[in-house]
């Protein structure tokens, strides 16, 4: 969540048989001699050639990084579309990817050791994927202790992040920005002062089967469109799931978000965002799912419990601004009210029992501040609501 003020084939009919054989042999030699090994530092050769044991169609790696080697050396040596296999071990380095179709695939050791990418000192990002990194794939790695972000991706379309665990990486665990098309699945995030699993100013993204805990925001969808957030677990954050439209950013609208079949519970962590860093420092503790200013959001079939402030809230971005002490004119570049929200078939239990001080709204299972148009609620299991007579979906 960014601060408002911080803000961009010839036909050879008569060739003799021996020449045909020579040509075929040459081509075959070239094709099988393309797998590379990245050896540990101190080896006689950093990069050696070795016979490929299977074709690329069978997903054999193009490059293998052995324990003690360098992932960045492998990326630098790779061709677009290469598969880089990483042996289990700890890699003290930051990695930058600026080629399309690169796949970084972590392997699990015999004793279930993982690939761990650890901050070597004062690096901001664990993995950075730049705008020519379309089709980037990252699987089965742990990224930890970087100063700003675990994985930062900008204008990297059609990505896949799968079984990526991020721990204590400053502000964000996973941070795709300005991306079109992507899947984040079976990932986890903990210990981030803004958001564990974040999608910013992007579209056509799916987040599913992820776990977020002990972050400020567990999962956040900010100024995005056409996003599905489904089958995730979010707990012990300040806010479990935040769907928000903020001012001062390049993308001015946000619409068509589906939040379904998630388990959101016990998000009562004290807000530990860096003071003055952005709106995240004003997110109320005890929040389950917050829909803030975004249009055409459907929240359905979620299980939401034990959040001290609210189970599901549908409110204007102006309300968040008021909590942050900003005047309405600071939101002039967006339409801040949520329109077309549908809250349907959710199970809400024991939310709102201990709302934070200073919030001008009560603690309840279902909350609406009255802003926006065509917002409705139906078939929810709940005990408390504000207002008591919420509009019913047709």
N, C-alpha and C positions, 0 to 999 in steps of 0.2 A: 504494500500500500504506500504509494508515493505521496510526498508532501505537495500540497498545492503550490507552494512557493519554490520548489526545487526543480521545477521543470523549466531525441528526438531520435566376271571369270573368262579369260580368253579361252578360246576353243582350240587347243593344241592337239591336232589330229595325228601327228606323226612323231611324237616324242618317243624315244627308245625306252624300253622297260627300265634299264638301269638308271636313267635320269628321273623317271617317275619315282623310283625307290629312293633316290637321293633327296628329292624334294620332300617327299613324305617324311623321311627320317629327320630332315632339318626342321620341318615344322613341328614334328612331335617333340623333338629335343627342346625347342623353344617353349612349347606349351607346358611341358612337365617341369621345367626348371624355374618356376616362379614363386614358390613358397619361400618365405624368408624367416629367419630366426633373429630375434633381438636378444642377444646374450647378456649376461650380467657384466657390469663394468669390471675391467681387469682381464677379460677374456682376450685371446689373441686377435679376434675380429669382432667388431660390434655387430656387423651385418654380414651374414653368410648366405650362400645359395644352397638349396637342398631340394631333392626331387619331391614334387607334390604326390601325395598318395591317393588323391581323389580329385575329381573335377569340381569346379566352382558350383556346378548345379547341385552337388550333394552337400553344399555348405561347408566344405573344408576351408579352414582358415588360409588366408594369403600370407599372413605374418603371425608368428608366435612370439610373444614376449615372455621370456623365462623369468622366474623369480630373481630379483636383483637387477633386472634390466630396466629399460626406460620405455614407458608408454609413449612419451612424446617423440622419441627417436623413431618408434614404429609408425606413428602418425605422419611424421615428416617423410618417411620412406614409402608410405602407402600411395597407391593410385586411387583415384576416385572409385568408390564402390567396393573397396577392399574390406575383407573381414579380418579383424585383428583379435586374435585370441590371447588372453592374459592369464598366465598361471597364477594360482593363489599365492598371496604374499602381500607385504606392505610396501607401497610405492610412495616415497617421499618426494612428490613433485606435483606441480600444477600442469594441466594439459590444455592445449589450444587446438581446436579442430576447425580448419578452414577449407575443406574439400567436401564435395557432395558424396553422399552414400557411404560414409565411413561407419563401420560397425565395430564397437568395442565390446567384446564378450568376455566377461569374467568366468573363470573356471573355479570349481570347488575342489579343495584338496582331499586327500584320503581320510583326514580327520575332520572333515567339514570346514577347513580353513577357507576364508573368503579372500577376494581381492579387496584390499583396503587402500584407498588413495588418501594420503595424510598430508596436511599442510607442512611443507619443509621449513617454514619460517614465517614470513609475513605476506603470503600470497592472498589475494582477495578471493579468487574463484578457484574451486577445485577443477572443474572442466568448463571451458568457455567454447561455445559453438557459434561461429559467426555467420553472416548472412549467406555465404556460399556453402553452408553446411546442410543443405536440404537432404532429407532422407537419413539423417543421423540416427543411429541405433546405439543404445547403451543398455547393457544387461548385466545383472548379477554382480554389482560392485557396492562397496561401502565408501562413502565420501565424508570426511570428518575434519572438523576443527579449522576450516578456512574462515577468513575474516569477514567476508560479505555473503557469498553464495556457494552452495554445494555444486550445482550445475546452473550456469547462466547461458541461455540460448537467445539469440536475437535474429529475427527474420530467417529462421531455420524451419522450413515447412516440412510437413509429413514426417515428423519424428516419432520415435518409439523409445520410451523410458520404461524399463521393465525390471522389477526386483532390484531397484536402486534404493539403498538405505542411506539417508543423510542425517548427520548428527552434529549439532553445535557448530553450524556454519554461519555465524553472524546473523544476518537478517533473514535469509531465505535458504531453504533446502533445495527445492527445484524451482527454477525461475525462467520459464519460456516467455518471451516478449515479442510482440509483432509476428507471431507464427500463424500459419494457415494450414490446418490439418495436423493432427498429432494424437497420440495415445500415451497416457501415463497409467500404468497398471502394476499392481502388486508392489508398490513402492512404500517407503515409510519416511517419516520426518519427525525429528524431535529436537528441541532446544534452540529454536530460532526466534529472534526478537521481533520479527514481523510475521512471516508466514512459512509454514512447513512446505505445503504443496500449493504453488501459486500459478495462475494463468493470467497474463496481463495483455490487454489490447490485442487480443488474438481471436481467431474464429475456427469453428469446426474442430473442436478438441473434445476428447473424452477422458475422464478420470474415473477409474473403477478399480475396486478391490485394493485400495490404498489404506494406510493407517497413519494418522497424525496424532501426536500427543505431546504435551508440554511445550507448545509453541504459543505465541500470542494468538495468531489465527491458525487454525488447523489446515483448512483448505480455503483458498480465496479465488474468486473469479471477478476480475476488476476490468471494467470497460470492455467487455467481450461480448460476442454474439455466437449463437449456435454451439453451445457447450452442454455436455451431459456429465453430470456428477452422480455416479451411481455405485451402490454396493461398497461404500467406503465406511471406515470406522474412525471417528474423531472424538477424543476424550482428553480431559485434563488440559485443555487449552483455555485461553481467555474466551475465545469464540470458536465454536466447532466448525461451522461453514459460513463464510461471508460472501454474499453476491452483491457487488457494489458498483455504482457509477460515481466517479469522482470528477471534479473540475480540474482545469489546468493541464490536461493531458492531450495528446494528439488525437486520440479517438474520443469522440464526443457523445456517442450513443452506446447502448448496451441492451440487447434483446434476445429473446428465445433461449432461455436457460432452463434445463431440466435437472431437478434435484430429487432423486428417487432412491428408495430402498437403502438408505444409509442408516447407520447406527450412531447416534450423536448423544453423548451422555457425559455428565459430570464435568462440564467445561466451566470450572470455577477457579482457574488459576489466577493468581494475582497478575495484573498487567505489568510485564517487565520490559516493555518496549523502551527504547532509548528516548528520553524526554526531548521533545522538539524535533524528532526524526520524521514525523508524519502523522497522518490520521490514526495509524495503528495504536498510538499511545492513548487515544480517546475511546477505543472500543470497550464497551462495558463488560466487565467480568461477569460470568454466569450466563452467557448467551449461547443458545443452541444453534439455530439457523437464523441469520439476519439477511433479509432482502432489503437493500437500501438503494432506492432510486431507479432500479432496473425494470425494464418493461418486459411483459410476456414471460414471466417466470412461473414455472409449474413446480410445486413442492408436493410430492405425493409418496405415500407408502413408506414413509420414514418412521423409525422408532427413536423417539426423543425423550430423554428422561434426566431428571436430577440436575438440571441447570438452574442455578439460583435466581437468575433474572428472568429469562424468557425461553420458551421452547422454540416458537417460530415468530419472528417479528417482521412486519411489512411496513416500512417507514420511508419518509423522504430523506434524501441526502442532506436537506436543510437541517434535519434534526441532529445528524452527526456533526454538522457545522456548528450548530448552536452549542453542543457539548464542548466543541473545540474552541469556542469563543470567536467564531468568524461570522461576519455579517452576511445577509442574504446576497448582496451584490458580489461576493466572492464566488458565487455559483452561477453567474450570468451566462457562462459559455455552455451550460448543459440545461436540459429540462430535468429537474431533480426529483420529480414525483414518480412513484411506481405505478404503472398502468397495466392492466390485464393480468394481474397475479392470480393464480389459482392454487389454493391450499386444500389438498384433498386426501382423504383416507390415510391420514397420519395417526400414529398412536403416541400420545403425549402424556407422560406420567410425572408428577411431582416436580414441575417446573415453576419457578417464580417464588419459591419459599423464602428467599433472602435477597431481595434486589439491592443493588448498590445504592449508596447515598448520593443524592444530587441528580438523579435521572428523573425527569418530570413525567414519568409513566410508571404504572404499577407493575409488579412482578406477576406474570401469568403464563399459562401454557401458550395461548394464542394472543398476539398483540397486533393492533393496527393503529397508526396515528391519525387516520382519517384522510390522508393525502392520496392523490391519484384517482383514476377512474377505472371502472370495470374490474375491480378486485373482488374476489369471492372466496368463500370457504364452504366445504361440504364433506360430510361423511368422516369427519375427524373424531377420534376418541380422545376426550380431554375433560378437564374439570373446571378450569378457569379461563376466562377470555376478557379482553378489553378492546372495544366496548362489548358489552354483553350480547348485543344483537348484531353479529357480524353478517354482512350480505351473503346470501346463499347462492351458490352456482346453479344455473339453469340446467 
